[in-house]
Amino acid sequence: MAKESAKNREYRGLSVSSGKVSAKICVYSQKRHIEVAATNLESDEEVRKELQRFRDTISVCNTELDSITDNVVREVGKAEAEIFSTQKHIMNDPVIVRQIEEGIVAGRKNVESVITNVFMHIFFTIFQHFIYSIYTITI
């Protein structure tokens, strides 16, 4: 629930961790995060720009994750910083990166929709293996 003021908006709800913070936020919307719009890339130039946008984003995210990791190591501890290293490893996984780039080029789709499809496929595959494991253990 948002409370408006001249300079600030105040949001109240469930927090991930206790305390107060003053920073940029992202208000989570389940509908927005479920419904990722797929955009057709009509020209080779649009495909090239989308690939570059993806690569630039990876570069920026690598820099930000390095900074966050260093800060968490200093302020909290090395073990707690491992989650950010894990995120970076997943983000830079050569198989995942290749699948995303191929989806942009061959599928001629925007990066957001391609990432969604790639990870849905990964999660579905993991789920299938999990269900198969349970099935074989119970037999």
C-alpha positions as CSV (number, residue, x, y, z in Angstrom):
1,M,0.0,0.0,0.0
2,A,1.5,3.3,-1.1
3,K,1.3,6.5,0.9
4,E,2.1,9.6,-1.2
5,S,4.0,12.6,0.0
6,A,5.6,15.6,-1.8
7,K,9.0,13.8,-2.2
8,N,8.6,10.2,-1.2
9,R,6.3,7.2,-1.5
10,E,6.0,5.0,1.5
11,Y,5.3,1.3,1.0
12,R,4.2,-1.0,3.7
13,G,4.1,-4.8,3.4
14,L,6.2,-7.9,3.9
15,S,9.9,-7.3,3.9
16,V,12.7,-9.7,3.0
17,S,14.8,-8.5,6.0
18,S,14.2,-6.3,9.0
19,G,15.1,-2.7,9.2
20,K,14.7,0.5,7.2
21,V,16.4,1.4,3.9
22,S,16.4,4.4,1.6
23,A,17.1,3.2,-1.9
24,K,15.7,2.5,-5.3
25,I,13.0,-0.2,-5.3
26,C,11.3,-2.6,-7.6
27,V,7.7,-3.2,-6.7
28,Y,7.0,-6.9,-7.4
29,S,4.1,-7.6,-9.6
30,Q,3.3,-11.3,-10.0
31,K,1.3,-10.6,-13.2
32,R,4.2,-8.6,-14.7
33,H,6.8,-11.2,-13.9
34,I,4.6,-14.1,-15.3
35,E,3.6,-12.3,-18.5
36,V,6.8,-11.5,-20.4
37,A,6.0,-9.9,-23.7
38,A,7.5,-11.5,-26.8
39,T,8.6,-9.1,-29.4
40,N,9.4,-10.1,-33.0
41,L,12.6,-8.7,-34.3
42,E,11.8,-7.8,-37.9
43,S,15.3,-6.9,-39.3
44,D,18.8,-8.2,-39.0
45,E,19.7,-4.8,-37.5
46,E,17.1,-5.3,-34.7
47,V,18.6,-8.8,-34.0
48,R,22.1,-7.3,-33.9
49,K,21.0,-4.6,-31.5
50,E,19.2,-7.1,-29.3
51,L,22.3,-9.3,-29.1
52,Q,24.3,-6.3,-28.2
53,R,21.8,-5.2,-25.5
54,F,22.0,-8.7,-24.0
55,R,25.8,-8.7,-24.0
56,D,26.0,-5.1,-22.5
57,T,23.5,-6.2,-19.8
58,I,25.7,-9.2,-18.9
59,S,28.7,-6.9,-18.7
60,V,26.9,-4.4,-16.4
61,C,25.5,-7.2,-14.2
62,N,29.0,-8.8,-13.9
63,T,30.4,-5.4,-12.6
64,E,27.5,-4.9,-10.2
65,L,27.7,-8.5,-8.9
66,D,31.4,-8.1,-8.3
67,S,30.8,-4.9,-6.4
68,I,28.0,-6.4,-4.4
69,T,30.0,-9.5,-3.6
70,D,33.0,-7.4,-2.4
71,N,30.7,-5.3,-0.2
72,V,29.0,-8.4,1.3
73,V,32.4,-10.1,2.0
74,R,33.6,-6.9,3.8
75,E,30.3,-6.2,5.7
76,V,28.9,-9.6,6.4
77,G,31.2,-12.5,5.4
78,K,32.5,-14.6,2.6
79,A,29.9,-17.4,3.0
80,E,27.0,-15.0,2.7
81,A,28.5,-13.5,-0.5
82,E,28.5,-16.9,-2.2
83,I,25.0,-16.4,-3.4
84,F,26.1,-13.5,-5.7
85,S,29.0,-15.6,-7.0
86,T,26.5,-18.3,-7.8
87,Q,24.2,-15.8,-9.6
88,K,27.2,-14.7,-11.7
89,H,28.2,-18.3,-12.6
90,I,24.6,-19.0,-13.7
91,M,24.4,-15.7,-15.7
92,N,27.7,-16.5,-17.5
93,D,27.2,-20.2,-18.0
94,P,28.3,-20.8,-21.6
95,V,25.4,-23.2,-22.4
96,I,22.8,-20.8,-21.1
97,V,24.4,-17.8,-22.9
98,R,24.6,-19.7,-26.1
99,Q,20.9,-20.8,-25.9
100,I,19.9,-17.2,-25.2
101,E,21.9,-15.8,-28.1
102,E,20.6,-18.6,-30.4
103,G,17.0,-17.8,-29.3
104,I,17.6,-14.1,-30.2
105,V,19.1,-14.9,-33.6
106,A,17.2,-17.9,-34.8
107,G,13.9,-17.1,-33.0
108,R,14.2,-13.4,-33.8
109,K,12.7,-12.6,-30.3
110,N,13.5,-10.1,-27.6
111,V,16.0,-11.1,-24.9
112,E,13.4,-11.1,-22.1
113,S,11.2,-13.6,-23.8
114,V,14.1,-15.8,-24.8
115,I,15.5,-15.8,-21.2
116,T,12.1,-16.8,-19.9
117,N,11.8,-19.7,-22.4
118,V,15.4,-20.9,-21.7
119,F,14.9,-21.0,-18.0
120,M,11.4,-22.5,-18.2
121,H,13.0,-25.3,-20.2
122,I,15.7,-25.7,-17.7
123,F,13.3,-25.8,-14.7
124,F,11.0,-28.2,-16.6
125,T,13.9,-30.5,-17.3
126,I,15.0,-30.5,-13.6
127,F,11.4,-31.1,-12.5
128,Q,11.1,-34.1,-14.9
129,H,14.3,-35.6,-13.5
130,F,13.1,-34.9,-9.9
131,I,9.7,-36.6,-10.5
132,Y,11.5,-39.6,-12.3
133,S,13.8,-39.9,-9.3
134,I,10.9,-40.0,-6.9
135,Y,9.1,-42.5,-9.1
136,T,12.1,-44.9,-9.3
137,I,12.8,-44.7,-5.6
138,T,9.2,-45.6,-4.7
139,I,9.1,-48.6,-7.0
